[in-house]
Amino acid sequence: MSGCKGGYYRDAWRYQKNNGFMPCRSYKYISDKTKTEQQCRYSENKVIGKVTGWGYLNSVEAMLDTTRK
């Protein structure tokens, strides 16, 4: 299977941690209406940052504590 491997958020966070992320203007959305497989258009020279960590939060308090750090 080629393409971006679906849209699960945990996979997206892992991908961004390993590869970095590009600005939206450099990574246009392709509609699934065509039903054809597309290659991701990742370009290392357009990376503007990387996710350093992620996890699951089980309460609003945990979210607030995390965002205050």
C-alpha positions in Angstrom: 0.0 0.0 0.0 1.3 3.4 -0.9 0.2 6.8 0.2 -0.1 8.2 3.7 -1.4 5.1 5.4 -4.7 6.4 6.5 -5.6 9.1 9.0 -5.1 7.8 12.5 -3.9 10.6 14.8 -1.4 8.4 16.7 0.2 7.4 13.4 0.4 11.1 12.4 2.1 12.0 15.6 4.6 9.2 15.2 5.3 10.2 11.6 5.8 13.9 12.6 8.1 12.9 15.4 10.2 10.8 13.1 10.1 12.9 9.9 9.0 16.4 10.9 6.1 18.4 9.6 5.7 20.8 6.7 3.5 23.9 6.4 0.0 23.2 5.0 0.7 25.2 1.9 3.4 22.7 1.0 1.3 19.6 1.6 -2.0 20.0 -0.1 -5.0 17.8 0.7 -5.9 15.2 -1.9 -9.6 14.2 -1.9 -10.4 10.5 -1.5 -13.1 10.9 -4.2 -10.8 9.7 -6.9 -10.2 6.4 -5.1 -6.7 6.2 -6.5 -3.6 5.7 -4.4 -1.3 8.7 -4.1 2.2 9.0 -2.9 2.8 11.3 0.1 4.5 14.5 -1.0 6.9 14.7 1.9 10.0 16.9 1.2 12.7 17.0 3.9 13.8 20.5 2.8 10.3 21.9 3.6 10.2 20.6 7.2 9.5 23.4 9.7 9.5 21.5 12.9 9.2 18.1 14.7 7.0 16.7 17.4 9.2 15.9 20.4 6.6 13.8 22.3 3.0 12.9 22.6 0.7 10.9 24.8 -2.8 10.3 26.0 -4.6 12.6 28.4 -7.4 11.2 30.5 -8.9 14.4 31.9 -9.2 18.2 31.4 -7.0 18.8 34.4 -4.2 16.7 32.8 -4.6 18.7 29.5 -4.3 22.0 31.4 -1.3 20.8 33.4 0.4 19.7 30.2 -0.2 22.9 28.3 1.1 25.0 31.2 4.5 23.4 31.0 
